[in-house]
Amino acid sequence: MAVTLLDVVARLGGQIQGDGGVTIERIAPLDVAGPGDIAFFANPRYRSQLIVTGASAVILAPAAATTCPVAAIVTPQPYLYFARLAQWLHPAALPAPGVMPGAWVPATIPDDVHVGPTAVVDAGARIGAGTVISAGCVIGDGVEIGAGSFLYPNVTLYPGCCIGQRAILHAGVVIGADGFGFARDVDGGWVKVPQTGGVIVGDDVEIGANTTVDRGALTDTVIGNGVKLDNQIQVAHNVRIGDHTAIAGCVGIAGSARIGRRCTIGGGAIVLGHIEIADDVHISAGTLVAKSIVTPGTYTGTVPFMPHEDWLRNFSRMRHLEAMADKIRALEKRIAGLEQKS
């Protein structure tokens, strides 16, 4: 797909610096871009690459425009602009509509839905227009999937779950498995608590490969609109995640935790059950969240976690503990010597 900078700005906005007739065909990193490529510059550490880039054009912020040696699109948020341009230049390829051989589809589905080989769509399922259900998916009875959603191979939606419009569920996602609910018996055994709730996933949600979202014990597990979940995340029963929160890979969220809107959670973090996290909270990778967070901000650490600035200050002191211990021992010896002389 070849377009000029004038075409791009007409569609996405921004200001052109230099020749608006420059033609671009691809997006490439600054250090490897060549003729026909457009790159983006959003991190000052790559300024040396910007100065010598071979790209035909660069997307960058106003503060960097004077150092750009080629044509540019100037915008306050270069990375966001890059994302929108990439979507335009590389639209998702959709398979042809219809039910492929080997699929079992007793449900009534719109004509423009694609159902891949060996997929199962139970009779009570309701599938929105333009949805793609790839090979090996299993869609249970009573499941609802909104229009324009895309399910990659081997996604499993247990009965009674609801997926919003334009959802993207990557391979191996499981929605609606039983939550980990058991009562301890007096003899040391466990009695299963039936998990009778469901899972409600909002619109424009993307869920990464092999992530699991458990159904609620009595009420529903809820994933808000615009939420982005990375690969291999565990969301336990009755968790609620607010709109537009993004969670990186390998995070574990225990039962009945409530996470606010516009939060971010770094990879490998753990959120314990029955706690609440306010809107606009940012949790660093590997952090253990053991109590509720009521104030927006960035939080880092394990036992205990703390405001990010406090953690940085304390960690910088920890790096000097050995030297401080040597100084303390030396001072103790001097004091002991002075006491003996007195």
N, C-alpha and C positions, 0 to 999 in steps of 0.2 A: 504494500500500500504506500504509494508515493504522494506526499502532500507538501505544500509550501508552508513557510512560517506564517504567511498571511492566512492560509486555510486554518492553521492550528489556532491562531489568535481569534479568528472569527468564531470558532466553535467554543474555545475554552477561556477566552479573555487573556489578559496580560498585555504587555507592551513590547514592541519589537525594537531591538537595538541593532542597527546595521541593515543588511539587505533582507527585506521581507520575502523576496522571491527565491531564497535558498530552498532547495528541495531536500526533504528527508524521507528515508524509507525505513529506518530502524532506530531503536534505542540501544545505546551501548554505554559502558562505563567510560569515564574520562580518559583513563590510561590506555584503553585499547580502541577507542572510537576512531573512525576514519571518515572519508568522504561519504556523504549520504546518511551519516549517523547524527543523532542528537543525544547529548549527554545532559546530566543535571549535576549541579554543584550546590550542596546543602551543608557540608561539614568543612569548617575552615582548615582542618588538618590536611585536606586534599588540595590546598591552594596551589601547590607546586605542580600538580597534575593539570589544573585548569590553565595555567600559564602556557603550557606546551601541548595542550590537547590537539589532536588531529581531527576532532569532530567538526562537522559542518555548522553546528549550532549548539548552544548550551542553554539550559534552563537555570536561572539563578536569581538571587535576591538583589534588590537595588544596591545594597552596600558592596556587592562584588562586581557590579557591572563594569566599573572602570578598569578592572584587571583582566577582562575577558578579551582574548585575541581574535575571536570569531563572532559571527552573528549570534544574537541571544534573544531569548524571551525572558523578560524581567517580570517577576511576580513575587509577592511577599512570602509565599509558601512553596518553594521549588519542589520539595518532595511530594507534596499533595498534587501539584500540577503534573509532575512526572507520572504519578499513579493514574490520573485521569487520562493523560495522553496514552499511556500504555494500554489502558482499557479500549481506547478508540482504535489504536493501531493493531491490537491483537485481540479481536473479539473471540469469545469462546465458540468453539466448533460444536454445533448441536447435531446429534444423530437424527436420522430420519424418523418421523413419527410412525407409530404402529407397534404391534405386539410381535416380538421376534420368536422364531421357532424355539420350542422348549419351555417357554414361559407359561405359567398357569395363572389366568386372570379371570376368575368368576365375577369380579367387580365390574360395574359399568364405568367406563372411563371416557374422557373426551377423545375425539379423533386425533388431536395433535399431540397426544402423550406418547412418549417412547417407553417401551418396556423391553428390557434386554433379555437375552437367553437365560433360562433357568430361574428367572425372577418369579416371585409369588406375590400376588395382590389379592388378599382375601375379599370375599363377597361384600362385606360391610364397609370396606374402605372407600373414602371419597378423595379423589385425586383432582387437583386443580389443572386448568388448561396450561399447555405448554411445558408440563413437568417431564423431566427425564428420570427414569428409574433404570439404573444400569444392571448389568448381569449379576445374578446371584442375590439381589436384594430380596428381603422378606418384609412385606407390609401387612401387619396384622389386622384383624377385624376391628372395625370402628375407628381406624386411623384416619386422620384428616391431613392432607398435604395441600398447602396453598399454591396458587398459580405461579408458574415460572421457576419452580424449585428444581434443583439438580442433585440427584443421589448417585454417588459413585458406586462401584461394585461392592457387593456384600454388606451393604447397610441393612441393619435390622431395626424395625420399628415395631415394638410390642403393641398388643391391642390397646386401644383407648388413648393413644397419644395424639397430640395435635401439633403440626408443624406449620408455621406461617408461610407467607408468600416470599418468593425469591430466596429461599434457604439453599445453602450449599452444604451438603453432608458428605464428607470424604470417606474413603474406603474403610470398612470395618467399624464405623460408628454404630453404637448400640444405644437406642433410646427406649427407656421404659423397662429395663430389667428390674428385678426386685431390689429394693433397698436392703441394707444390712440390718434387719430388724429381728432381734431374738431376745427372749426373756430367759433369765437364768432359773433353772429348776433347782429344787432343794437337793437333789442328788448329784448336782454338778453338771447336768446336761443342759441343753438349750431347747426352748420351745419357739418355733417360728411365729412371728407376728405377720399375718397376711398384709401384703402391701396393696391396698385397695385404691390409692390415688393414681393419678396419671402424670404425664409430663406435658407442659405447654411451652412451646418454643415460638417466639415472636417472629416478626417479619425481618428480612434482611440479615439473618443470622448465618454465620459460617462456623462449622464444627469440624475440627481436624481429624485426621485418620486415627482410628482405634480409641477415640474418646468415648466415655460412657457417661450417660446421664440417667440416674436411677429414678424410678417412679416414686411418688410419695406414699407414705404409710397410710394416711387418712385423707389429707388434702394433696394438692398437686405440687410437683417440682416445677418451677417457673424460670424460664430463660427469657429475658426481656428483648425488646426490639434492638436490632443492630449489634447484638453481642457477638464477639469474635473469640472462639475457643481454639486453641492450638491442638497439636497432636497429643494423645495419651494423657488426657486430663480425666480425673475422676470427680464427678459431681454426684454427691450422695442424695439420699431421699429428703424431700421437702426443702432443699436449698432454693433460694431465690436470688437471681442475679439481675441487677438493674440494667436499664437501657444503656447501650453503647459502651459497656465494660469490655475490656480485652484481657485475656488470660493466656499466658505463655505455657509451653509444654511441661508435662509432668507435674502440674499442680494437683494437689489433693484437697478437696473441700468436703468436710465432714457434714453429717446430717443437720438440717435445720439452720445452717448458717445463712445469714442474709447479707448480701453484698450490694452496695449502693450503685448509683449510676455513674458512668464515666470513670470508673476505677480502672487501674491496671495492676496486674499481679504478675511478677516475674517468674521465670521458670523454676520449678522445683520447690516453690513455696508451699506451706501447709497452713490451711485455715481450719481451726478446730470447730467443733459443732456448737450450735446454739449461741453463737455470738453474732454481733451486728457490726458491719463496716459502713461508715458514712459515705455519702457521695464524694467523688473527687479525691479518693484515697489512692496512693500509689505505693505498692508493696514491692520491695526489692527481691531479686532472685534469692531463693534459699531461706527466706524469712519464715519463722514459725510465729503465726498469729494465734496467741493463746487467750486473748481477751478482746472485748469489743473495742473498736476504734471510733470515737465520736467526733473527731476533728479532722477536716481535710488536711492532706499533707503527704509526705513521703516517709515511709517507715522501713527500718532495716534491722536485721539481727535475728538471733535465735532465742536464747534464754537469758534475760527477757529481751523481746524486741523493744525498740525505743524510737523516738523521732530521729530521722536520718542524720541531722546535724550533730545530735548528741552521740550517735554511734560513730561517726567519723572522728570526732574529737577523742572519744574513749579508745578507739582502735589505734589512733596515732600514738597515744600514750602506751598502749600495750606493746607496741613495737620496741619501746625503749625500756621495758621492764627489766631485762637482764642487766643493762648498764646501770639502771637505778638500783638494782639489788646489790651490785658491786660497790656502788658509792655508799649505800647504807651500811654494808659490812665494814668498809673502810672507816666510816664515821664511828661505828660501834667500837672498833679497835682503838681509835684515838681517844674516845671517851673513857674506855676502860683503862687506857694508859694514864690519862689525866687523873682518874680517881685513885689509881695506885700511888701516884706521886703525892697526892694530897693526903 
